[in-house]
Amino acid sequence: MVTLSTSKGKNVVLLFFPAAFTSTCTKELCQTRDELSFFDNLNAEVYGISVDMPFTLAKFRADNNLNFSLLSDFNKEAITAYGCKYDTWILGLKGVAKRSSFVIDKEGVVRFAEILENASDYPNFAGIKKALEELK
């Protein structure tokens, strides 16, 4: 179990994504992997979150050599709390995470939030990075 208090004293980047092994999600998380030193240098903990099973996320993480934590929100508590849940997604799937990103400062205040309605849209990494740089 992971809570924001787990990362107390660090900035946190939450990257909600609809589903492991899909093209846009893979591209997003691989870009995050490739740029993780940027986040590390700004004392930011990065978490990828989806409603996939933990076993699926473990395989996805291994297959893509992801160097940050992927968290399962299988019970849909986080996506509900952050307001980033599709009522109905493709193929009639219900309760899937919308592609969303949040930057939360060391005090637990949300400093950047983006919730995308279209799952094929790509996150605003420039906005995420700018928010983190402003927290230096």
Legacy VTK file of the C-alpha trace (Angstrom):
# vtk DataFile Version 3.0
C-alpha trace
ASCII
DATASET POLYDATA
POINTS 136 float
0.000 0.000 0.000
1.247 3.452 -0.920
-0.076 6.752 0.387
1.083 10.318 -0.147
2.565 10.220 3.337
4.919 7.522 2.000
6.628 10.292 0.019
6.562 12.918 2.761
9.260 15.516 2.160
9.264 14.912 -1.594
7.280 16.338 -4.443
5.059 13.721 -6.071
4.038 13.213 -9.683
0.981 11.027 -10.207
0.480 9.744 -13.742
-2.887 8.043 -14.081
-3.215 5.972 -17.255
-6.053 3.884 -18.708
-4.427 0.513 -19.366
-1.081 -1.236 -19.443
0.163 -2.502 -22.798
-1.726 0.113 -24.834
0.190 2.312 -27.253
-0.219 5.781 -25.733
0.229 4.498 -22.174
3.409 2.675 -23.155
4.761 5.786 -24.912
3.938 8.002 -21.908
5.508 5.744 -19.329
8.586 4.991 -21.433
9.140 8.738 -21.842
8.871 9.073 -18.068
11.422 6.252 -17.693
13.804 7.995 -20.078
13.462 11.324 -18.253
13.416 10.025 -14.681
16.686 11.778 -13.815
14.887 15.108 -14.342
12.310 14.130 -11.718
14.972 12.716 -9.386
16.984 15.946 -9.609
13.932 17.882 -8.419
13.329 15.515 -5.494
10.128 14.185 -7.081
8.714 10.708 -6.610
6.880 9.436 -9.712
4.018 6.943 -9.595
2.122 5.495 -12.535
-1.404 4.441 -11.561
-4.033 2.392 -13.368
-6.848 0.035 -12.461
-4.932 -2.931 -13.893
-4.202 -5.877 -11.615
-0.854 -5.674 -9.758
0.370 -8.736 -11.682
-0.356 -7.054 -15.023
1.454 -3.913 -13.902
4.463 -5.946 -12.750
4.733 -7.566 -16.197
4.227 -4.210 -17.956
6.908 -2.627 -15.762
9.374 -5.442 -16.429
8.706 -5.596 -20.183
9.344 -1.850 -20.520
12.199 -1.594 -17.997
10.298 1.079 -16.084
12.378 2.532 -13.254
9.577 3.946 -11.106
6.629 2.448 -9.256
3.390 1.404 -10.905
0.433 1.220 -8.564
-2.785 -0.718 -8.973
-5.953 1.187 -8.170
-8.006 -1.932 -8.831
-10.674 -0.798 -6.347
-10.854 2.592 -8.087
-10.364 4.618 -4.894
-7.645 6.950 -6.211
-9.267 7.640 -9.590
-12.503 8.448 -7.788
-10.757 10.725 -5.272
-8.868 12.570 -8.026
-11.915 12.844 -10.303
-10.230 11.063 -13.198
-12.473 8.063 -13.823
-14.232 7.207 -17.049
-17.787 6.126 -16.324
-17.603 4.163 -19.563
-14.511 3.721 -21.707
-13.891 1.704 -24.885
-15.674 -1.614 -25.307
-18.049 -0.613 -22.511
-15.379 -0.908 -19.799
-16.430 0.993 -16.693
-14.288 2.745 -14.111
-11.011 3.071 -16.026
-8.544 5.864 -15.236
-8.530 8.901 -17.496
-5.043 9.904 -18.592
-4.257 12.470 -15.927
-1.278 14.026 -14.237
-0.882 15.745 -10.902
2.085 17.423 -9.242
1.780 17.506 -5.474
4.233 19.496 -3.408
5.992 18.428 -0.193
3.096 19.837 1.848
0.482 17.830 -0.047
-0.836 20.735 -2.133
-1.730 20.032 -5.768
0.376 22.406 -7.890
-0.515 21.048 -11.340
-3.493 19.048 -12.530
-4.481 17.831 -15.963
-7.309 15.403 -16.713
-7.631 14.438 -20.371
-10.955 13.278 -21.760
-9.438 11.582 -24.806
-7.267 8.596 -23.858
-5.135 8.999 -26.977
-4.102 12.536 -25.979
-0.629 12.894 -24.528
0.117 14.495 -21.140
1.498 18.006 -20.880
4.996 17.041 -19.747
6.157 20.650 -20.169
3.505 21.753 -17.655
4.481 18.984 -15.234
8.150 19.934 -15.456
7.425 23.649 -15.090
5.368 23.009 -11.947
8.206 20.948 -10.462
10.836 23.564 -11.332
8.747 26.212 -9.584
8.901 24.111 -6.401
12.710 24.287 -6.186
LINES 1 137
136 0 1 2 3 4 5 6 7 8 9 10 11 12 13 14 15 16 17 18 19 20 21 22 23 24 25 26 27 28 29 30 31 32 33 34 35 36 37 38 39 40 41 42 43 44 45 46 47 48 49 50 51 52 53 54 55 56 57 58 59 60 61 62 63 64 65 66 67 68 69 70 71 72 73 74 75 76 77 78 79 80 81 82 83 84 85 86 87 88 89 90 91 92 93 94 95 96 97 98 99 100 101 102 103 104 105 106 107 108 109 110 111 112 113 114 115 116 117 118 119 120 121 122 123 124 125 126 127 128 129 130 131 132 133 134 135
